[in-house]
Structures are given as structure tokens and as C-alpha cells.
């Protein structure tokens, strides 16, 4: 498994936007990475699925609870890719 701190934040952010827009059928141009996940209808079931897909894509461990502790793409990416410590 990889260290999340080694993931390029811009790459992760872009991946998350593509994933969420694709799964929820949203227009990417109107998606704000600052809005909370629940604004777009991302529920706990989809968060668990997204965590699993993200683990496979980036070879990292993703706790689905992180999506609720950092409930927007911007917040998640900043926290997830921050160096430990």
C-alpha cells in the first residue's frame, strides 16, 4: 500500500470530481469541490463504495468515515494528502 501523503492532491481532487459526477450523474462544470458531499446526495453507502474504488485506484487505505470528518472534496483532499504529524 502507498502512503496517502505521496498522492498528488490535484490528481486526487480531479479523480474524486470525476468519480462523484459520474456516479451521481452531475455536470462537472456545476460541481463545487467546496460544497459538502451531502449537498450532492453522496450518502454513506456511496462513500463506502468510493473508498473501496479509491483504495484500488491509488493503492492506499481509505476509511469511509474520513468522508464525514472532512465532508467536501477540498477538505478531504487536504487532510488525506497531508504529511503525517
N, C-alpha and C positions, 0 to 999 in steps of 0.2 A: 504494500500500500504506500501511496505517496503522502507527503506532508502537505496539508492544505495551504500552508504558507508559501509553497512553491508554485501554486497556481496563479497564473496571470489574472488579476482582478478583472481586467477588461474582457478577457476571454470568458471567464465565468459569468460575468454580467450579461454578455451577449448570448451565451448559451441559455441562461435562465429565461431571458426575454423570449427567445425563440421557442423554448420548451413550453412556457406558460401560454404564450399566444397560440401556439399550435394546439395544445390540449384543450384550451378553453375557447378556441375559435375567435380570438380577439385580433383586432387590427393593430399591427405593431406600431404604426405611426401614432396611435392614440394611447399607447401604453406608457404610463409613467413609472419609472423604477423607484420613485419616492413614495408612491401610494402603497398602502398596506395590502397584503395578499388578499384579505377578506373583501376588499373593495371589488376585486375582480372575480370573486367566487371561488377562490382556491381554498378548499376545505382540508380537514385533517387526513382524509383518505388520499386525496391527490398529493398532499405533502409527503406522505409515506412513500407513495409511488415515485414522486420526483426525487426523493432522497435515494431510492434504490437505483434509479436511472443515472443520477449524478455520480453515485459510487462507481458504477460500471464505466461511465464516460471518463472520469478523472482519476480513477483508482485511488479513492480516498474513502474514509469512513464518514458518513453523514448521519447525525442523529436528527430525526424528523422534528424533534422538539425545538431545534435551533430555528426553525421557520417561525415559531411562535414567540421565541425570545427576541428575534430580530425580524419583525414582520413586514419587511419590504425587501425588494431586490437590493437596493443600495445598502441597507443596514446589514443584510445577510452577507453580502459580498465583503463588506468592510470587516466584519467580525470574523468571517470564516477564513479569509486570506491573511489576516493579521499575524505577524510573527508571535510565537508563544512568549509569554512572560509579561 
